[in-house]
């Protein structure tokens, strides 16, 4: 069963090619047998009709018999004139133009006159050629009526030559057909192997990759489609390698970000138990550190769960109409409260309403603003710009920090992606931009980032503007 499945494509190609070859052979045989034979038969009937007409036109001429002999010899006809009275043969010549007895008695018999009665003096029919196992084509026409007895011209031609030619052609055709089918069989096997082999190799390599071997080599061979498939599978393998690397980094980051606060909590709990239990100032400081680290761990777990909801499409939205500058001001208040020395400005020339989930949009702006604070560098300055743009409301969060290299920009939104420590300072597990991008995709909102290394970065998004709160 396994072998049958393996060769299913090859067998299908072979069967299709052989079916095509067989259909072409059958079509040629039908053309040979029906078209050629019918064409010859039709031509013979026309020739006999024209010969009978010519003889009928010459009837009564002085050289009538000589002309008939010449016509019979030059066209391979047998000609006889038969009187209805006692079926007497008045005149007969063979295909050599010589006077001779009729070649076969039943060519002109009583049934001929019955046919003439039914066909107003002219008829065409066939008689079995008993000598050559063929048929005689016969044209009969009434020449004259003498004393109540019809004189009938009978022109005939044997189809033995044509039948012999058809038999010869058929035998040659069968020989050619067998040869062609053998060649088609060989060619079809070669072609089927040529087309099927690359896909067998690709399937084997794909199974190795599915088993976790991401260093599999995909052979480029065979038709163009097979080579394109090999390129596609290799590209997929490269993406799997990137995803696997990101997964490992993610696991490492998660482990680090969970272990650090737990370690701090344990350390301060032990200090609280051992040293600061009786000193109110120290006790308060240690308790505050425990609470801060607990909040940090809680936020980390919350971000991870929210990211999972966004990516699975189970995050619920509660859209409403609200003023975008109000949300931006709330973000500024929160960010500046945590880092009062940082200068965060907002530029919003007018009140602008949007229709979106207020809580989720707050989170987008907060993540962009937090990102600006983390990577602003020595300048410690950033701003939020809100303005109308092409019928929408565009929100930009701009910092003047270390920036992002151009080749890294397409990846900053990816799941698990985190810039290298020598590119930007490493902080947290790096899911903030991923969460923001998923929220904006949920809103079908355009977004992006523009950056110049050592000059700063601008994160932006756009929401559809509303004219009023209704």
N, C-alpha and C positions, 0 to 999 in steps of 0.2 A: 504493500500500500504506500509506503514511504517513497519507493522508487517511482511509482506511478505518478504521485504528486510532483515529484521532482522534475519529471520529464513531461509534464502536462503542456507547458508552453511549446516545447520542441515538437511534441506530437501534433499539437494544433496547427503549427506552422507547416509541418510536413503534410498533414491531411489536407490543409487548404491548398497548398501548391499542387499536390497530386490531383485533387478535385478539379482545379482549374485546368490542368493538363488534360485530364480525362474529358472534361466538358468541351474543350477545344477540339479534341480528337473526334468526339461524337458529332459536334457541329460540322466538322469537315466531312465526315462520312455521310451525314444527312444531305449536305450540299451535293456531294458526289453522286449519291444514290438517287436522290429525287430531282434535283435541279438539272443535272447533266442528262440523266436518262429521259426526263420529261421533255427537256428542250430538244433532244434528238428525235423523240417520238413526234413532237409537234412539228419539227422541221420535215420529217418524213411525210407526215400527213399533208402538209402544204405542198411539198414537191409532187406527191401523187396527184393532188387536186390540180396543180398547174399542168402536169403532164396529160392528164385526162382532158383538160380544157384545150390544150394544144392539139391533141389528136382529134378531138371533136371538131375543132375549127378546120382541120385538114380533110375531114371526111368528104369523099367525093372527088378529091384531086386525083390527077393521073398517076402521080408518084406517091400515092397515099401509103402503100405498103412499104416502099423504100424509106420513106420518112419515119415510119413507125420503127423499122429495124434500126435506123440510125439513132433515134431517140432512146430506144431500149438499150443499145450497146453503150451509148455515152453516159447513161445515168443508172445502169445496173437495174433496169426494169425488166419484168416479164409482162408481156402484153398478149392478150387474146380477145377475139371477138366471138361471142357465143350467141347462137340463135335460140330463142325461146322454144322453137319447134324441135322437140326431141333432144334438147340440150346439146345440139350439134355445134362443134367448134368450127367456126368458119375460117378463122385465121389465128395463128399462134406463133410468137417469136420468143426466144429466150433472151437472157441478158447479154448474149454475145451478138445479138442482131440476126440470129439464124432461125429459120423456121424449124420448129420442134413441137413435140407434143406438150401439152400443159404439164407444168412441173408437179402439180398435186391436184387430184380430181376434186377435192372438196373446196377448192378455192372458188370455183364457180359451179354451184349446184342449185337445186330447187329453192333452197332457203334464200339464195341471192335474189331471186325474183320476188319472194315474199317481202324481203327488205325493200326492194324497189317499189313495190306496191304501197308500202307504208311511208315512203320518203319522196314521193313524187318524181321518180325517175333518176335519183342519184343517192348513193349511200356509201358509207365507209365502215369497214369492219375488220376484224382480225381473225385469222385462222391459225391453228397450231401447226408449226413446222415440225413434222414428224421425223424428218431426217436429221435436222440439226438441233433438235430439242429447243426450238425457239418459236417465233411467231411470224406469220406473214401479215403485212399491212396491205389492205386491199381497198382500191377505189373503183367503184362500179358506176357507170352512167349509160343511159339508153342513147344509142347513136341514131337509130331509126326504127320505123315500124313498117315491115314489109309483109304485105298480105296478112296483116293481123298478127304477125309474129315479131316480137321485139328483138332488135339486134343490140346486144349489150357489150360495151367496151369494158374490159376488166384489166386494170393496171395494178401490178403487185410488186412488192419488194420485201425480201427476207430481212429480218432484224437479227439474223445470226451473227453478222459481223459486229453489230453494236453490242449484242449480248456477250460475244467473246471479248470485245474490248472492255466491257464493264467487269467481266470476271478477271481479266488481267489487271485492270486498275484496282479492283478490290483486293486481289492477292498482294499487289504492291503496296496498297494502302495498309493492309494488315501488317506487312513487314515493317513499313515505315512507322506505323503506330506503336508496335512493340518496341522498336528501337528508340523512338521518342520517349515512350513511357519509362524505359530503363534509364535513359539519360536524365529524364525529369526526376526519377526516383533518386538518382545519385546527386543531382543538383539540389533537390529539395532537402535531402539529408544534410548536405554541406551548408546550405543557407539556414536551415533550422538550427544547426549547431552554432553557426556564426551569430545568429540573433539570440539564441537561448543561453549560450555559455556566459556572456558578460553578466546577465541577470542572475544566473546561478551563483557566480562569484560574488556579486553585490549582495545577494540574499544571505550568503554565508557570512560575509563581512558584517552585514547589518545585525545578524544574530549575535556575533561576537561583541559588537558595540552595545547591543541591548543587554548583554550579560555583564557590562561594566568595563569592558576593555576600550578605553577612549583613545588608544594609540593604534587602532585598526587602520590598515591601508586599503583604500578602495581603488581597485584596478580600473584604469581608463582604457577600454577596448570596445570593439564592436561598433554598432551604429551610433549616430550622433545622440539619440535619446539616452542610450546607455551611458555615454560619457557625461552627458548633462546630469543624469541621475547620480553618477559617482561624485561629481562636483558638489551637488546638493547634499548628499550624505556626508561628504567631508566637511562642508560648511556646518551642517548640523552637529557633527562631532566636535568641531571647534567651539560651537556655542555650548555644548554639553560640558566641555572642559572648563569654559569660563564660568558656567553655572555651578559646577562642582567646586571650583576655586572660591567662588563667592559664598557657597554654602559652608565651606570650611572656615572662611573668614567670619561668617555670621555666627557660627557655633562658637568660635573663639571669642568674638566680641561679646556674645550673650553670656558666656561663661565668665568673662572678665568683669562685665558690668553688673552681674549678679553677685559675684564673689567679693568685689570691692566694698559695696555698702554693707554686706553681711559681716565682712571682716572688721570694718569700722564700728558697726553696731556692737559686735562682740567685744572689741577692745575697750570701748567706752563703758560698756556694761560692767566689764571686769574692773575698770578703774573706779566706776561708781561704787561697786561693791567693796573694793579694797581700800580706797583712799578718800574719796570725796563724800562719803555718806554723811559725815558730821560737819562738812564745810558747805554752807548754803551756796556760796558763789560758785565753787567748783561743781557742786551737784547740779546746779541750774545749767551751767555750761555743758556738762556732759550729757544731761538729759536733752538739751537743745540739739546737740550733735546727733544723738540717737534718733530724734524725731526728724531731723533734716535728711539723714541717710535713709530712714524709713520712707519718707516722702519721695526721695529719689528712686528708691526701689519700686515703690508703688506706681510712679509715673512711667518707669521703664516697662513694667508689666502691662500697664494700661495701653501704652503706645504699641506694644507687641500685639495685644488682643485687637486693638482698633485696626491695625494694619492687616491682620488676618481677615477681619470683617470686610474691610474695603476691597481686598483682593478677591474674596469669595462672593462679593455682591450682596452681602446680607446686612450691610450698614443701612439703617433707616434714615430717610431724609425728612425734615420738617421745614419746607420752604415758606418764606414770608417776605413781605416788602419791608425794607429797613434802609436807613441812611448809612452808607458805607463808611463815611468819615467818623461816625460814632464808634463803629467797631475798631477802626484804626486808632482812635484816641484811647480806647480801652486797652488795646495792645501796648501802646506807648506807655501808659500808666503802669502796667504790669511789668514791662521790661525795665523801665527806669527805676521802679521801686526796688528791683533786685540788683541793679547796678547803677546807682545814682550818679556816678562820675561820668557815665557815658552820655554823650550829647545826641539825642535822637529828635529830629525835627520832622514836622509834617507840613506838607504843602497841598492844600485843598481849597481852590478858589471859590467853590460853591457847594451847596448841598446837593448830593446826588443819591437817588434811590435805586436800589437793585432788588431783584427777586431771587432769593437763594436761601439756603439753610444758614441762619445767622451764626449758630454755634460752630459749624464746620468751617465757614469762611473766616471766623475769628481764629480758628486753629491754623489755617493756611497762613494768614498774615503773621500770627505769632511765630510759626516755624521759620518763616522768611526773616522776621526781625531777629529772632534768636540766632539764626545763622549769621546775620550781619554783625551782631555783637561779638560772636565767637571769633570771627575771622576779619575783624576790622583793622587789625594790626595796631600800630602805635598811634594812629590818628584818633581813635576812639570817637568816631563820628559816623552818623548814618542819617538817612531821611526816608520818609514815606511820601510818595507823590501820587495823588489821586486826581484824575482828569478825564474829560470826555474824549473818546477816540473812535471815529467812524461809527457813531451811533451806539457805542457801548461805553461802559465805565472801565477805565484801565487803572490798575493799582500797581505801583512800582515800589519795591524796597531796594534802596541803593546804599551800598557801603563803599568805602574808599580804602579797602584793605589789600590783601595780598593777591586776590583774584584767582582765577582758575584757568589753566591752560586750555587752548581751543580744542585739542583732541580729547580732553576729558569731559567737555560739556555734555555730549550726548549721553553719557553714562551716569550723570549725577542723580537722575531720577530713578535709576534701576533699583530693583529689590536687592538688598544685601550690599549694594555698592557703597564703598567708602574710600575717599581720596587717601593716597599714601601720606604718611606722617610728614615726609619732606615736601609735600605739596601744600598741605593745609594742616593746621594743628588737629590732632586727633582728639575728639571729645565725644563721649557717648557712643552709641552703637550705630549712628548714622542712618536712622530711619525717618528723620524729620522731613526731608525733601520727598522721600518716597510716599509718605502719608499725604503730604500736600498735593503731590501729583495725582494720587488716587482720588482725593476729594474733588479736585478740579475736573478730572475725567468724569466723575459721577455727575457733575453739573454740566458736562459738555462745554466746558469753558476753555478757550485757548490760553496757553501759558508757555513760558519759556525763560531762558536765562541768557544774559549777555555779559561777557567778562573780558577784561584785559589784565594779564598778569602784572602784579605790582601797582595796579591803578584802581582796581575795584570791580565789583560785580553788581548787576541789576537783575533781580528776580521780578517777574511781572506776570499778571494774569488779567483777563477781561471778563466782565459779566454784562449781561443784557441790562440796559438802563430802563427804568420805569419812570413815567411822568408823574404819577401820583400814587398814593398808598392803596388805592383800590385796584 
